[in-house]
Amino acid sequence: MGALITLHNAGVHFGPVQALTGCQLAVQRGERVALIGGNGSGKSTLLRLMHGLVRPDTGTCTVDAQARQAMVFQRPHMLRLSALTNVALGPWLAGTRWADARQRAGDALARVSLHSEARRLASKLSGGQQQRVALARAWALTPDVLLLDEPTASLDPHAKREVEALMLDFAAQGMTLVFASHNLGQVKRLATRVVYLEQGRVLADLPMADFFNGPLPEAADVFVKGEFL
């Protein structure tokens, strides 16, 4: 089977800023790919490129036409509606009958242990709960590929563990995960593959065990040692 997402020499710039340069990358079904690198390295832009939110200025980004995608942002936006309605809107907009979309949303909230909060305003939930609502929104769309941009960056340790457990649960269901993270411990726990970016370029792309145990390009090695200090 072919790759779900393939980048060939892809580049993106915003005005004078070159956010990505010459990116070569292929995401295979069933992988859990971690994108790491410092602030401004291109992780968020790469996720948005994969999701079709930005277009490449050079090269190509090809996505399997049969693969459904969903994306969870670092600070997900909650509509001023109940948690249930926030989740139900996605399937409904995709063509599901409203009654069925609400049922799907209830199942999704139960999946993330938030069924009891279904009627609360999503915008009034805690940060960790909102992130779980965002994961429920994604799950309700039954995606083949789930893209996550620093999904636990602003959460307390307990909420981080809950989100990580859900990510592993989703992967066990067959979802392919691509996620950006600054937390190398999290990368070790969740990823099967690690992609290191610096100044918009992919400098290392290795299986997780090889990345943390084998030789790395100097820039990646310095980054990893610095993050673990």
C-alpha positions as CSV (number, residue, x, y, z in Angstrom):
1,M,0.0,0.0,0.0
2,G,1.2,3.5,-0.8
3,A,1.9,6.2,1.8
4,L,-1.0,8.2,3.3
5,I,0.9,11.5,3.0
6,T,3.9,12.2,0.8
7,L,6.0,15.3,0.7
8,H,8.4,15.8,-2.2
9,N,10.8,18.8,-1.9
10,A,8.0,20.7,-0.3
11,G,8.6,24.4,0.7
12,V,6.4,27.0,2.3
13,H,7.0,30.7,2.9
14,F,5.0,33.4,4.6
15,G,6.2,36.7,3.1
16,P,9.9,36.9,3.6
17,V,9.9,33.9,6.1
18,Q,10.8,30.5,4.7
19,A,8.9,28.2,7.0
20,L,9.7,24.9,5.3
21,T,12.4,24.1,2.7
22,G,12.9,21.0,0.6
23,C,10.9,18.6,2.9
24,Q,11.0,14.9,1.9
25,L,8.7,12.8,4.0
26,A,6.3,9.9,3.7
27,V,3.8,8.8,6.4
28,Q,2.8,5.2,6.2
29,R,-0.4,3.7,7.6
30,G,-0.2,2.7,11.3
31,E,2.8,4.9,12.1
32,R,3.1,7.2,15.1
33,V,5.3,10.0,13.9
34,A,6.7,12.6,16.3
35,L,7.8,16.0,14.9
36,I,10.4,17.6,17.2
37,G,12.6,20.7,17.0
38,G,12.9,24.1,18.6
39,N,10.4,26.9,18.4
40,G,10.2,28.1,14.8
41,S,11.6,24.9,13.4
42,G,8.6,24.3,11.1
43,K,6.6,21.7,13.1
44,S,3.3,23.5,13.1
45,T,3.6,24.5,9.5
46,L,4.4,21.0,8.5
47,L,1.3,19.7,10.2
48,R,-0.8,22.4,8.5
49,L,0.7,21.5,5.2
50,M,-0.2,17.9,5.7
51,H,-3.8,18.9,6.6
52,G,-4.3,21.2,3.6
53,L,-4.4,24.4,5.7
54,V,-1.4,25.8,3.8
55,R,-0.2,25.0,0.3
56,P,3.4,24.3,-0.8
57,D,5.1,27.1,-2.7
58,T,7.5,24.6,-4.1
59,G,7.4,20.8,-4.4
60,T,4.3,18.8,-3.6
61,C,2.3,17.4,-0.7
62,T,0.2,14.5,-1.8
63,V,-2.5,13.0,0.5
64,D,-4.3,9.6,-0.2
65,A,-7.7,10.7,-1.5
66,Q,-9.3,7.8,0.5
67,A,-7.8,8.8,3.8
68,R,-9.9,10.9,6.2
69,Q,-8.0,13.3,8.4
70,A,-8.6,15.3,11.5
71,M,-6.4,17.8,13.4
72,V,-6.2,18.7,17.1
73,F,-4.6,22.1,17.8
74,Q,-2.5,23.1,20.9
75,R,-5.3,25.4,22.0
76,P,-8.4,24.1,20.5
77,H,-11.2,26.5,19.8
78,M,-14.5,25.7,21.6
79,L,-17.7,27.1,20.2
80,R,-20.0,28.7,22.8
81,L,-22.2,25.5,22.8
82,S,-22.4,22.4,24.8
83,A,-19.6,19.8,24.6
84,L,-22.0,17.5,22.9
85,T,-22.9,20.0,20.2
86,N,-19.2,20.9,19.7
87,V,-18.5,17.3,18.9
88,A,-21.7,16.6,16.9
89,L,-21.2,19.5,14.5
90,G,-18.3,17.7,12.7
91,P,-20.2,14.5,11.7
92,W,-23.3,16.7,10.9
93,L,-21.4,19.0,8.6
94,A,-19.9,15.8,6.9
95,G,-23.4,14.7,6.0
96,T,-24.6,12.6,9.0
97,R,-28.2,13.1,10.2
98,W,-28.4,15.3,13.3
99,A,-29.8,12.6,15.5
100,D,-27.1,10.2,14.4
101,A,-24.4,12.9,14.8
102,R,-25.6,13.5,18.4
103,Q,-25.4,9.8,19.1
104,R,-21.9,9.7,17.6
105,A,-20.9,12.7,19.8
106,G,-22.2,11.0,22.9
107,D,-20.1,7.9,22.1
108,A,-17.1,10.1,21.5
109,L,-17.4,11.9,24.8
110,A,-17.8,8.6,26.6
111,R,-14.6,7.4,24.8
112,V,-12.7,10.3,26.4
113,S,-14.5,9.9,29.8
114,L,-16.5,13.2,29.4
115,H,-20.0,11.8,29.0
116,S,-21.1,13.4,32.3
117,E,-20.0,16.9,30.9
118,A,-21.9,16.6,27.7
119,R,-24.4,19.4,28.4
120,R,-21.9,21.8,29.9
121,L,-20.6,24.7,27.8
122,A,-17.4,23.5,26.3
123,S,-15.8,26.9,26.8
124,K,-16.3,26.6,30.6
125,L,-14.4,23.3,30.8
126,S,-10.9,23.0,32.1
127,G,-7.9,23.0,29.7
128,G,-7.5,19.3,30.0
129,Q,-11.2,18.7,29.5
130,Q,-11.2,20.9,26.4
131,Q,-8.3,19.0,24.9
132,R,-10.3,15.8,25.5
133,V,-13.3,17.4,23.8
134,A,-11.0,18.2,20.9
135,L,-9.9,14.6,20.7
136,A,-13.5,13.5,20.9
137,R,-14.3,15.8,17.9
138,A,-11.5,14.2,16.0
139,W,-12.5,10.6,16.9
140,A,-16.2,11.3,15.9
141,L,-15.0,11.9,12.4
142,T,-13.4,8.4,12.3
143,P,-10.1,9.7,10.7
144,D,-7.5,7.5,9.3
145,V,-4.9,10.1,10.1
146,L,-4.9,12.2,13.3
147,L,-2.6,15.3,13.3
148,L,-1.8,16.9,16.7
149,D,0.0,20.1,17.3
150,E,1.6,20.1,20.8
151,P,-1.6,18.5,22.3
152,T,-0.4,18.4,25.9
153,A,1.8,21.6,26.0
154,S,-0.4,23.6,28.4
155,L,-1.7,20.8,30.5
156,D,-0.9,19.6,34.0
157,P,0.8,16.2,34.5
158,H,-2.5,14.3,35.1
159,A,-4.2,15.8,32.1
160,K,-1.1,15.0,30.0
161,R,-1.3,11.4,31.0
162,E,-4.9,11.2,30.1
163,V,-4.3,12.7,26.6
164,E,-1.3,10.4,26.0
165,A,-3.5,7.4,27.0
166,L,-6.2,8.5,24.5
167,M,-3.6,8.9,21.7
168,L,-2.3,5.4,22.3
169,D,-5.9,4.1,22.4
170,F,-6.7,5.8,19.1
171,A,-3.5,4.3,17.6
172,A,-4.5,0.9,18.8
173,Q,-7.8,1.3,16.8
174,G,-5.7,1.8,13.7
175,M,-5.4,5.5,13.4
176,T,-2.1,6.9,12.1
177,L,-0.7,9.7,14.3
178,V,1.5,12.6,13.4
179,F,2.2,14.9,16.4
180,A,4.4,17.7,17.3
181,S,6.0,17.7,20.8
182,H,8.7,19.4,22.8
183,N,8.4,16.6,25.4
184,L,11.0,14.0,24.6
185,G,9.8,11.7,27.3
186,Q,6.4,11.8,25.6
187,V,8.0,11.1,22.2
188,K,9.7,8.0,23.7
189,R,6.3,6.8,25.1
190,L,4.2,7.5,22.0
191,A,6.2,7.5,18.8
192,T,7.4,4.8,16.5
193,R,9.3,7.3,14.4
194,V,10.9,10.7,15.1
195,V,11.4,13.5,12.6
196,Y,13.7,16.3,13.7
197,L,13.3,19.7,12.0
198,E,15.5,22.8,12.2
199,Q,15.0,26.1,10.3
200,G,12.3,24.4,8.2
201,R,14.4,21.5,7.1
202,V,14.1,17.8,8.0
203,L,17.6,16.9,9.4
204,A,16.8,13.5,10.9
205,D,14.1,10.9,10.2
206,L,14.6,7.7,12.1
207,P,12.7,4.9,14.0
208,M,12.3,6.0,17.6
209,A,14.8,3.6,19.1
210,D,17.4,4.5,16.5
211,F,16.9,8.2,17.1
212,F,17.5,8.0,20.9
213,N,20.2,5.4,20.8
214,G,22.1,5.8,17.6
215,P,24.3,8.6,16.1
216,L,22.5,11.8,15.0
217,P,23.4,14.8,12.9
218,E,25.1,17.3,15.2
219,A,22.2,19.8,15.3
220,A,19.8,17.0,16.4
221,D,22.2,15.6,18.9
222,V,22.7,19.1,20.5
223,F,18.9,19.5,20.6
224,V,18.3,16.2,22.3
225,K,21.0,16.7,24.9
226,G,19.8,20.1,25.6
227,E,16.2,19.0,26.2
228,F,17.3,16.3,28.6
229,L,19.5,18.6,30.7
